[in-house]
Amino acid sequence: MTDPSPERIMALGRRRAALPDQAPPGPVRTVLYRDGHRERETDTVAEAHRAMGGESGLMAWISMTSPDRDQLTEVARLFGLPGLALEDAIVAHQRPKAEVYQGVLFLVLRPARYDTARDSVEVDEIHLFAGHDFVVTIGHADHVGFETVRGLLEAEPHVLAHGTLAVVHAVLDLVVDGYAPVVSELQDDVDEVETQVLGGDSGASRRTYRLAREVILLSRAVEPLGAVLDALVEPLSRRPGRPRGRPDRYAVTSATPDPWASPQGRQGIAAALPFHISVERRGEMHHRLRDVADHVAAVRERVDGFRQLLQNIMTVNSALIDQAQNEAMKKVSSWGGILVVPTLISSVYGMNIAPQPGFHWAFSWPLSLVLMALSSLSLYVVFRRNGWL
């Protein structure tokens, strides 16, 4: 099912780089849940789809690692995934975004990790499709951590009972929590490069540039998440029939329909999202998503601080290089000035043009030597006192 004109919560460009068709696909796990408890795990996606058609109240969670085109096409056919979003998942290398296609939420997330062996930030990619009763999580690396998320949610059935939004929150939380160690390592790198610059290390400029590139890479993964989370949190903030008292800009009057009670009563972004959440559970999910949004804001603040600090470090490094060049030019100019005076004297006395005053004087030769020595010594003393030598 393809929607040619999806409602876009946020779109941030794309860079197309198709996945290699010859790469072997990773494992696919399909688990059915009922009221937050694991019902059973099926051998195939088609088996899970048949079970959901015959029983009500089931939710399917399909996790895929490095799937091939055939696997993604089968899931899309069975669960009605939008064709445009499916193409993004196949192509990969998307920027973080959230899109809604006729009742299916499509998320692109960019988890990050720090490679200590290479002193670099590695950014992976996660795609997530969420409908009313199914979630498809797609990772393009073996260490995306879907099974960790599954284990945490299955240990808290009351959270998983919130439905597909609980899985969306858990995956978002996993990605955002993974930024913390990366930020910590980058902080150490920034401190080290600052010490290198102030210490006059010749390799500091190259490392500062590389580190700035790593910070920009992390910033591109983190920056769009604020808008993604705001789009999910805003409908949860609406509360119908809020009692009078403290004003709430998201409050809904009694005459306003509940934006989450049913698809017919929703408005704006809420009308496009696929989640049906009761009033009792809405507050908890709002709190959890808001907590993730706060963590994103904290990471963005630190990343922005890194960029500003690195810019200042590069400015200081450039100033120190200019200062060193100026010092070198002072020394060259000073020695040049010292050599110019005796050269001038010797050139005058060496012209051999007669008659010339003092040309036949017996003391002209030693006097010229003394004059050259005294002038050179005087210039050396002057330059030395001024700090040029």
C-alpha positions as CSV (number, residue, x, y, z in Angstrom):
1,M,0.0,0.0,0.0
2,T,1.6,3.2,-1.1
3,D,0.6,6.7,-0.2
4,P,1.9,9.2,-2.8
5,S,1.3,12.2,-0.6
6,P,2.1,11.3,3.0
7,E,1.6,13.7,5.8
8,R,5.2,14.6,6.8
9,I,5.9,15.4,10.4
10,M,9.5,16.2,9.4
11,A,11.6,15.5,6.3
12,L,15.3,16.3,6.3
13,G,16.7,15.2,3.0
14,R,18.3,12.0,1.9
15,R,21.4,10.5,0.5
16,R,20.8,7.5,-1.7
17,A,23.2,4.6,-1.4
18,A,21.6,1.2,-2.1
19,L,22.2,-1.7,0.1
20,P,24.3,-4.4,-1.5
21,D,22.1,-7.1,-2.9
22,Q,24.7,-9.8,-2.3
23,A,25.0,-9.2,1.5
24,P,23.5,-12.1,3.4
25,P,20.3,-11.1,5.4
26,G,20.3,-11.3,9.1
27,P,17.9,-13.0,11.5
28,V,14.2,-12.2,11.6
29,R,12.2,-12.6,14.8
30,T,8.4,-12.4,15.0
31,V,6.8,-12.4,18.4
32,L,3.1,-12.0,19.3
33,Y,1.9,-10.2,22.4
34,R,-1.4,-9.9,24.2
35,D,-2.0,-7.2,26.9
36,G,1.8,-6.8,27.3
37,H,2.6,-10.5,27.8
38,R,4.4,-12.7,25.3
39,E,1.9,-15.0,23.6
40,R,4.2,-16.9,21.3
41,E,7.0,-16.6,18.8
42,T,6.2,-17.7,15.2
43,D,8.5,-19.2,12.7
44,T,7.6,-16.9,9.9
45,V,6.0,-13.4,9.4
46,A,3.2,-15.0,7.4
47,E,2.3,-17.2,10.3
48,A,2.1,-14.2,12.6
49,H,-0.1,-12.4,10.1
50,R,-2.5,-15.3,9.9
51,A,-2.7,-15.5,13.7
52,M,-3.6,-11.8,14.0
53,G,-6.3,-12.3,11.4
54,G,-7.9,-15.1,13.4
55,E,-7.5,-13.7,16.9
56,S,-8.2,-10.2,18.2
57,G,-6.1,-8.3,20.7
58,L,-2.7,-9.5,19.4
59,M,0.2,-7.3,18.7
60,A,3.1,-8.4,16.5
61,W,6.7,-7.2,16.9
62,I,8.9,-8.1,13.9
63,S,12.6,-7.3,14.4
64,M,14.9,-7.6,11.3
65,T,18.7,-7.2,11.0
66,S,20.2,-6.3,7.7
67,P,17.2,-7.7,5.7
68,D,17.2,-8.2,2.0
69,R,14.7,-6.8,-0.5
70,D,12.6,-9.9,-0.6
71,Q,12.2,-10.0,3.2
72,L,11.1,-6.4,3.4
73,T,8.8,-6.8,0.4
74,E,7.0,-9.7,2.1
75,V,6.5,-7.8,5.4
76,A,5.2,-4.8,3.4
77,R,2.7,-7.0,1.5
78,L,1.4,-8.6,4.6
79,F,1.1,-5.6,6.9
80,G,0.5,-2.9,4.3
81,L,3.7,-0.9,4.7
82,P,3.8,2.2,2.6
83,G,5.9,1.9,-0.6
84,L,7.7,5.2,-0.3
85,A,8.9,4.4,3.2
86,L,9.8,0.9,2.2
87,E,12.0,2.2,-0.5
88,D,13.7,4.4,2.1
89,A,14.3,1.3,4.3
90,I,15.8,-0.6,1.3
91,V,18.0,2.2,0.2
92,A,19.0,3.2,3.8
93,H,21.4,6.1,4.6
94,Q,18.5,8.3,5.5
95,R,18.6,11.2,7.9
96,P,16.5,11.0,11.1
97,K,12.8,11.8,10.4
98,A,9.2,10.8,11.2
99,E,6.5,10.3,8.6
100,V,3.0,9.1,8.7
101,Y,1.5,7.2,5.8
102,Q,-2.2,6.4,6.1
103,G,-2.1,5.0,9.6
104,V,1.5,3.8,9.6
105,L,4.2,5.7,11.4
106,F,7.7,5.5,9.8
107,L,10.7,6.5,11.9
108,V,14.4,6.7,10.9
109,L,16.8,6.9,13.8
110,R,20.6,7.1,13.8
111,P,22.2,5.4,16.9
112,A,25.8,6.3,17.5
113,R,28.7,4.5,19.2
114,Y,32.4,5.5,19.8
115,D,35.1,3.3,18.2
116,T,38.0,3.6,20.7
117,A,40.3,1.8,18.4
118,R,40.0,4.4,15.7
119,D,39.0,7.4,17.9
120,S,36.0,8.0,15.8
121,V,32.2,8.2,16.0
122,E,30.3,5.4,14.1
123,V,26.7,6.1,13.2
124,D,24.3,3.3,12.4
125,E,20.7,3.3,11.2
126,I,17.4,2.0,12.5
127,H,14.0,2.0,10.6
128,L,10.8,1.5,12.5
129,F,7.2,1.0,11.2
130,A,4.4,1.2,13.7
131,G,0.7,0.5,13.1
132,H,-2.1,0.0,15.5
133,D,-1.3,-3.7,16.2
134,F,2.2,-4.2,14.7
135,V,5.8,-2.9,14.9
136,V,8.5,-3.6,12.5
137,T,12.0,-2.7,13.6
138,I,14.9,-2.8,11.1
139,G,18.5,-2.5,11.9
140,H,21.4,-2.3,9.5
141,A,24.1,-3.4,12.0
142,D,24.4,-6.5,14.2
143,H,24.7,-4.5,17.4
144,V,21.5,-2.3,17.2
145,G,20.2,-3.8,20.5
146,F,16.6,-4.9,19.6
147,E,16.8,-7.9,21.8
148,T,17.9,-5.8,24.7
149,V,14.8,-3.6,24.2
150,R,12.6,-6.7,23.9
151,G,14.0,-8.1,27.1
152,L,13.4,-4.8,29.0
153,L,9.8,-4.5,27.8
154,E,8.9,-8.1,28.4
155,A,10.2,-7.6,32.0
156,E,7.6,-4.8,32.4
157,P,4.3,-6.1,30.9
158,H,2.4,-3.1,32.2
159,V,4.5,-0.9,30.0
160,L,4.3,-3.2,27.0
161,A,0.5,-3.2,27.5
162,H,0.5,0.4,26.1
163,G,0.9,-1.2,22.7
164,T,3.0,-0.2,19.8
165,L,3.8,3.2,21.2
166,A,5.6,1.5,24.1
167,V,7.9,-0.2,21.6
168,V,8.5,3.1,19.8
169,H,9.4,4.8,23.1
170,A,11.7,1.9,24.1
171,V,13.6,2.1,20.8
172,L,13.9,5.9,21.0
173,D,15.1,5.6,24.6
174,L,17.8,3.0,23.5
175,V,19.1,5.3,20.8
176,V,19.2,8.4,23.0
177,D,20.8,6.6,25.9
178,G,23.5,5.4,23.5
179,Y,24.5,9.0,22.8
180,A,25.7,9.5,26.4
181,P,29.0,7.4,26.2
182,V,29.7,9.0,22.8
183,V,29.4,12.5,24.3
184,S,31.6,11.5,27.2
185,E,34.4,10.2,24.8
186,L,34.1,13.3,22.7
187,Q,34.5,15.4,25.8
188,D,37.8,13.7,26.5
189,D,38.9,14.2,22.9
190,V,38.1,17.9,23.0
191,D,40.1,18.3,26.3
192,E,43.0,16.5,24.8
193,V,43.1,18.5,21.6
194,E,42.8,21.7,23.6
195,T,45.9,20.7,25.5
196,Q,47.7,19.8,22.2
197,V,46.9,23.2,20.7
198,L,48.1,25.2,23.8
199,G,51.2,23.0,23.9
200,G,52.2,23.8,20.4
201,D,51.7,20.2,19.0
202,S,52.2,20.3,15.3
203,G,49.6,17.6,14.7
204,A,46.9,19.5,16.7
205,S,45.4,21.2,13.6
206,R,44.7,17.9,11.8
207,R,43.2,16.3,14.9
208,T,41.0,19.3,15.6
209,Y,39.6,19.2,12.1
210,R,38.9,15.5,12.3
211,L,37.2,15.9,15.7
212,A,35.1,18.7,14.3
213,R,33.9,16.3,11.6
214,E,33.0,13.7,14.2
215,V,31.0,16.3,16.2
216,I,29.1,17.3,13.0
217,L,28.3,13.7,12.3
218,L,26.8,13.2,15.8
219,S,25.0,16.5,15.5
220,R,23.3,15.3,12.3
221,A,22.0,12.2,14.1
222,V,20.8,14.1,17.2
223,E,19.5,17.4,15.9
224,P,16.3,16.2,14.2
225,L,15.1,14.1,17.1
226,G,13.7,17.1,19.0
227,A,11.1,17.7,16.3
228,V,10.3,13.9,16.1
229,L,9.7,13.7,19.8
230,D,7.7,16.9,19.9
231,A,5.4,15.4,17.2
232,L,4.8,12.3,19.4
233,V,4.5,14.2,22.7
234,E,2.2,17.0,21.6
235,P,-1.0,14.9,21.1
236,L,-0.4,13.1,24.4
237,S,-0.3,16.5,26.1
238,R,-4.0,17.2,25.2
239,R,-6.4,16.4,28.0
240,P,-10.1,16.8,27.4
241,G,-12.2,18.4,30.1
242,R,-9.2,19.7,32.1
243,P,-10.5,21.4,35.3
244,R,-10.1,25.1,35.7
245,G,-6.9,26.3,37.4
246,R,-3.4,26.4,36.1
247,P,-3.5,27.2,32.3
248,D,-2.4,24.6,29.9
249,R,-1.7,25.5,26.3
250,Y,-2.5,21.9,25.3
251,A,-5.7,21.7,27.3
252,V,-8.9,20.8,25.4
253,T,-12.3,22.1,26.4
254,S,-15.3,19.8,27.1
255,A,-16.6,20.7,23.7
256,T,-13.4,19.5,22.0
257,P,-13.2,15.8,21.2
258,D,-10.5,13.7,22.8
259,P,-7.7,13.5,20.2
260,W,-6.7,10.0,21.2
261,A,-10.0,8.3,21.9
262,S,-10.7,7.4,18.3
263,P,-9.4,8.2,14.9
264,Q,-12.6,10.1,14.1
265,G,-12.0,12.5,17.0
266,R,-8.4,13.4,16.3
267,Q,-7.1,16.6,14.8
268,G,-3.8,17.7,13.2
269,I,-0.9,15.4,13.8
270,A,-2.9,13.2,16.1
271,A,-5.2,12.4,13.2
272,A,-2.3,10.7,11.4
273,L,-0.6,8.8,14.2
274,P,-1.7,5.1,14.5
275,F,-1.8,4.8,18.3
276,H,-5.0,4.3,20.3
277,I,-4.3,5.1,23.9
278,S,-6.7,5.2,26.8
279,V,-6.8,8.3,29.1
280,E,-5.4,6.2,32.0
281,R,-2.3,5.2,30.2
282,R,-1.7,8.4,28.3
283,G,-0.1,10.2,31.2
284,E,2.6,7.6,31.7
285,M,3.6,7.5,28.0
286,H,3.6,11.3,28.0
287,H,6.0,11.3,30.9
288,R,8.3,8.7,29.3
289,L,8.5,10.4,26.0
290,R,9.0,13.8,27.6
291,D,11.9,12.3,29.6
292,V,13.5,11.1,26.3
293,A,13.0,14.5,24.8
294,D,14.8,16.1,27.8
295,H,17.7,13.7,27.3
296,V,17.8,14.7,23.6
297,A,17.9,18.4,24.5
298,A,20.7,17.8,26.9
299,V,22.8,15.9,24.3
300,R,22.1,18.6,21.7
301,E,23.3,21.2,24.1
302,R,26.5,19.4,24.7
303,V,27.1,18.8,21.0
304,D,26.5,22.4,20.3
305,G,29.0,23.3,23.0
306,F,31.5,21.0,21.4
307,R,31.1,22.7,18.1
308,Q,31.5,26.1,19.6
309,L,34.5,25.0,21.7
310,L,36.2,23.4,18.7
311,Q,35.6,26.6,16.6
312,N,37.3,28.6,19.4
313,I,40.2,26.0,19.5
314,M,40.7,26.3,15.8
315,T,40.7,30.1,16.1
316,V,43.3,30.0,18.9
317,N,45.3,27.5,16.9
318,S,45.3,29.7,13.9
319,A,46.4,32.7,16.1
320,L,49.2,30.7,17.6
321,I,50.4,29.7,14.1
322,D,50.3,33.3,13.0
323,Q,52.2,34.3,16.1
324,A,54.9,31.7,15.5
325,Q,55.2,32.8,11.9
326,N,55.5,36.4,13.1
327,E,58.3,35.5,15.5
328,A,60.1,33.7,12.7
329,M,59.7,36.7,10.4
330,K,61.1,39.0,13.2
331,K,64.2,36.8,13.5
332,V,64.7,36.7,9.7
333,S,64.2,40.5,9.4
334,S,66.5,41.2,12.3
335,W,69.4,39.2,10.9
336,G,68.7,40.7,7.5
337,G,69.0,44.2,9.0
338,I,72.2,43.3,10.8
339,L,73.8,42.0,7.5
340,V,72.6,45.0,5.4
341,V,74.7,47.6,7.2
342,P,78.1,45.9,6.8
343,T,77.1,45.0,3.2
344,L,76.4,48.7,2.5
345,I,79.7,49.8,4.0
346,S,81.7,47.2,2.2
347,S,80.0,48.0,-1.1
348,V,80.8,51.7,-0.7
349,Y,84.5,51.1,0.1
350,G,84.8,48.5,-2.5
351,M,83.8,50.5,-5.5
352,N,87.5,51.2,-6.4
353,I,86.7,54.6,-7.9
354,A,89.6,57.1,-7.7
355,P,90.0,59.8,-6.6
356,Q,87.9,58.8,-3.5
357,P,88.2,60.5,-0.1
358,G,90.4,58.3,2.1
359,F,91.0,55.8,-0.7
360,H,94.8,56.0,-0.1
361,W,94.5,56.5,3.6
362,A,96.4,53.9,5.6
363,F,93.6,53.5,8.2
364,S,90.6,53.3,5.9
365,W,90.6,49.5,5.8
366,P,90.8,48.8,9.5
367,L,88.3,51.7,10.1
368,S,85.8,50.2,7.8
369,L,86.0,46.9,9.6
370,V,85.6,48.5,12.9
371,L,82.6,50.5,11.6
372,M,80.9,47.3,10.2
373,A,81.5,45.5,13.5
374,L,80.1,48.3,15.7
375,S,77.0,48.9,13.5
376,S,76.2,45.2,13.4
377,L,76.7,44.9,17.2
378,S,74.5,47.9,17.8
379,L,71.7,46.5,15.7
380,Y,72.0,43.2,17.5
381,V,71.7,44.8,20.9
382,V,68.7,46.8,19.8
383,F,66.8,43.8,18.3
384,R,67.7,41.7,21.3
385,R,66.2,44.3,23.7
386,N,63.0,44.5,21.6
387,G,62.6,40.7,21.8
388,W,63.2,40.1,18.1
389,L,66.2,37.9,18.6
